[in-house]
């Protein structure tokens, strides 16, 4: 049986299929894993999932599927969060975001949360973790000083996650005097051309890890 992978927001199913032959499903919801227990695959990948309400995948579900002998790999988004919480139970975490949660560098669910189109799974807002990495790149490039970068992130954190996009964030930062009109244009150009998508990068690492594990099982 092919691995089952829950994604679509951090990486599209079309792009994911170019990397790994798998049974791709929408972001995981509560109850999805329990339904797999009737005829479980050898490997499950959790990349994206639903956040902040009663439909989020529960820790107990993942533990149950791990105890049944299924390998569970997580990273990038919900997968990174749950892997950081459940790696002691055997869930495999990969990628920078997993390591950030595991080390305590980030803690909140809303670091990776986005709103997404229910039909296409396309993200409609920006995850804070991507903004962090992009702002750090701008700081390294000399566009931000350290104090501005810190203030930019603090301002972003106070914006409700479905409304996080560079237009809204920059407008709020300009209003607060964190950046001026000249810096606004420079920043918009930088974000447009050099946005860091760490969630997509980590999603690819999840798929590559599953491919590696699948080959080991064939042997």
C-alpha positions as CSV (number, residue, x, y, z in Angstrom):
1,X,0.0,0.0,0.0
2,X,1.2,3.5,-0.8
3,X,2.1,5.9,2.0
4,X,-0.7,8.2,3.0
5,X,0.3,11.9,3.2
6,X,-1.8,14.8,4.5
7,X,-0.9,18.0,2.8
8,X,-1.9,20.5,0.1
9,X,-1.2,23.8,1.8
10,X,2.5,23.7,2.5
11,X,3.0,22.0,-0.8
12,X,0.4,21.2,-3.5
13,X,-0.5,17.6,-4.3
14,X,0.7,18.1,-7.9
15,X,4.2,19.2,-6.7
16,X,4.3,16.5,-4.0
17,X,3.6,13.8,-6.6
18,X,6.7,14.8,-8.5
19,X,8.7,13.8,-5.4
20,X,6.9,10.8,-3.9
21,X,4.3,8.4,-5.2
22,X,1.7,8.4,-2.4
23,X,-2.0,8.6,-1.5
24,X,-2.3,12.4,-1.0
25,X,-5.1,13.7,1.1
26,X,-6.2,17.1,2.4
27,X,-4.9,18.6,5.6
28,X,-5.5,16.1,8.4
29,X,-8.6,16.5,10.7
30,X,-9.6,14.7,13.8
31,X,-10.8,11.2,13.1
32,X,-8.8,10.8,9.8
33,X,-6.1,8.6,11.4
34,X,-8.6,6.4,13.2
35,X,-10.3,5.6,10.0
36,X,-7.0,4.3,8.6
37,X,-6.7,1.8,11.4
38,X,-9.1,-0.5,9.5
39,X,-6.6,-1.0,6.7
40,X,-3.4,1.0,7.7
41,X,-0.6,1.8,5.3
42,X,3.0,1.2,6.5
43,X,3.8,4.9,6.5
44,X,1.8,8.1,7.2
45,X,3.1,11.6,6.5
46,X,1.5,14.5,8.3
47,X,2.5,17.9,6.8
48,X,-0.7,20.0,7.0
49,X,-3.7,19.9,9.3
50,X,-6.6,21.9,10.6
51,X,-5.8,24.1,13.7
52,X,-7.5,25.7,16.7
53,X,-10.8,23.9,17.0
54,X,-12.3,20.5,17.9
55,X,-11.4,19.1,14.4
56,X,-7.6,19.3,14.9
57,X,-5.9,15.9,14.9
58,X,-5.5,14.6,18.5
59,X,-2.4,13.4,20.1
60,X,-4.2,10.2,21.1
61,X,-5.0,9.4,17.5
62,X,-1.4,9.6,16.5
63,X,-0.3,7.5,19.5
64,X,-2.9,4.9,18.6
65,X,-1.6,4.6,15.0
66,X,2.0,4.5,16.2
67,X,1.1,1.6,18.6
68,X,-0.5,-0.3,15.7
69,X,3.0,-0.4,14.0
70,X,2.5,2.4,11.5
71,X,5.5,4.7,10.9
72,X,4.4,8.4,11.2
73,X,6.6,11.2,9.8
74,X,5.8,14.8,10.4
75,X,7.2,18.2,9.5
76,X,6.5,21.7,8.1
77,X,3.2,22.5,9.8
78,X,0.8,20.5,11.9
79,X,3.2,17.6,11.3
80,X,6.1,19.6,12.9
81,X,4.1,20.6,15.9
82,X,2.8,17.1,16.6
83,X,6.2,15.5,16.0
84,X,7.8,17.8,18.5
85,X,5.2,16.7,21.1
86,X,5.2,13.0,20.2
87,X,8.7,12.1,19.1
88,X,9.2,10.3,22.4
89,X,6.3,8.0,21.3
90,X,8.1,7.2,18.1
91,X,6.8,9.9,15.7
92,X,9.6,10.9,13.3
93,X,10.1,14.7,13.0
94,X,12.1,16.3,10.2
95,X,13.0,19.8,9.1
96,X,13.8,23.2,10.6
97,X,10.3,24.0,11.9
98,X,10.2,20.7,13.8
99,X,13.6,21.5,15.4
100,X,12.4,25.0,16.3
101,X,9.4,23.6,18.1
102,X,11.5,20.9,19.7
103,X,14.1,23.4,21.0
104,X,11.5,25.9,22.2
105,X,12.6,28.6,19.8
106,X,8.9,28.7,18.8
107,X,5.9,27.4,20.8
108,X,2.6,28.7,19.6
109,X,0.4,26.9,17.1
110,X,-0.1,30.1,15.2
111,X,3.5,30.1,14.1
112,X,2.5,27.7,11.3
113,X,-1.3,28.2,11.0
114,X,-2.8,29.7,7.9
115,X,-6.3,29.9,6.4
116,X,-6.7,27.9,3.2
117,X,-9.2,27.4,0.4
118,X,-11.4,24.4,1.3
119,X,-11.5,23.2,-2.3
120,X,-7.9,23.8,-3.5
121,X,-6.1,23.7,-0.1
122,X,-4.2,26.8,-1.3
123,X,-2.9,29.0,1.6
124,X,-4.8,32.3,1.9
125,X,-2.5,33.9,4.5
126,X,1.1,33.8,5.5
127,X,2.5,31.6,8.3
128,X,4.4,33.5,11.0
129,X,7.3,31.0,10.7
130,X,7.9,32.0,7.1
131,X,7.7,35.6,7.9
132,X,10.3,35.1,10.7
133,X,12.7,33.6,8.2
134,X,12.1,36.2,5.5
135,X,12.5,39.1,8.0
136,X,15.8,37.5,9.2
137,X,16.9,37.3,5.5
138,X,16.1,41.0,5.1
139,X,18.0,41.8,8.3
140,X,21.1,39.9,7.0
141,X,20.7,41.8,3.7
142,X,20.9,45.1,5.6
143,X,17.3,46.2,4.9
144,X,16.3,45.9,8.5
145,X,18.3,46.6,11.6
146,X,17.9,44.3,14.5
147,X,15.5,46.4,16.4
148,X,13.3,46.9,13.3
149,X,13.3,43.2,12.7
150,X,12.2,42.4,16.2
151,X,9.4,45.1,16.1
152,X,8.2,43.8,12.7
153,X,7.8,40.3,14.2
154,X,6.1,41.5,17.3
155,X,3.6,43.5,15.2
156,X,3.0,40.4,13.0
157,X,2.2,38.3,16.1
158,X,-0.5,40.7,17.1
159,X,-2.3,40.4,13.8
160,X,-4.9,37.6,13.7
161,X,-3.4,34.8,11.7
162,X,-6.0,34.7,8.9
163,X,-5.1,38.4,8.2
164,X,-1.4,38.0,8.0
165,X,0.0,39.1,4.7
166,X,2.8,41.5,3.8
167,X,0.5,44.3,2.8
168,X,-1.3,44.3,6.2
169,X,1.9,43.8,8.2
170,X,3.8,46.6,6.4
171,X,0.9,49.0,6.7
172,X,0.7,48.4,10.5
173,X,4.5,48.8,10.9
174,X,4.4,52.0,8.9
175,X,1.6,53.3,11.1
176,X,3.7,52.5,14.2
177,X,6.7,54.3,12.8
178,X,8.8,51.0,12.6
179,X,9.5,51.7,9.0
180,X,9.1,54.8,6.7
181,X,7.5,55.1,3.3
182,X,10.9,54.7,1.5
183,X,11.6,51.4,3.4
184,X,8.1,50.2,2.6
185,X,8.8,50.0,-1.1
186,X,12.2,48.3,-0.6
187,X,10.6,45.8,1.8
188,X,7.7,45.0,-0.6
189,X,10.2,44.4,-3.4
190,X,12.3,42.2,-1.2
191,X,9.4,40.1,0.1
192,X,8.1,39.6,-3.4
193,X,11.4,38.4,-4.8
194,X,13.1,36.7,-1.9
195,X,10.4,35.4,0.4
196,X,11.6,32.4,2.4
197,X,9.2,29.5,2.3
198,X,10.5,27.3,5.1
199,X,7.2,25.3,5.3
200,X,7.5,24.2,1.7
201,X,11.2,23.3,2.2
202,X,10.3,21.2,5.2
203,X,7.4,19.6,3.4
204,X,9.8,18.4,0.8
205,X,12.0,16.9,3.5
206,X,9.0,15.0,4.8
207,X,8.4,13.5,1.4
208,X,12.1,12.6,0.9
209,X,12.2,11.0,4.4
210,X,9.1,8.9,3.5
211,X,10.7,7.8,0.2
212,X,13.8,6.8,2.1
213,X,11.8,4.8,4.6
214,X,9.8,3.2,1.9
215,X,12.9,1.9,0.1
216,X,14.2,0.5,3.4
217,X,10.9,-1.4,3.8
218,X,11.2,-2.9,0.3
219,X,14.7,-4.2,1.2
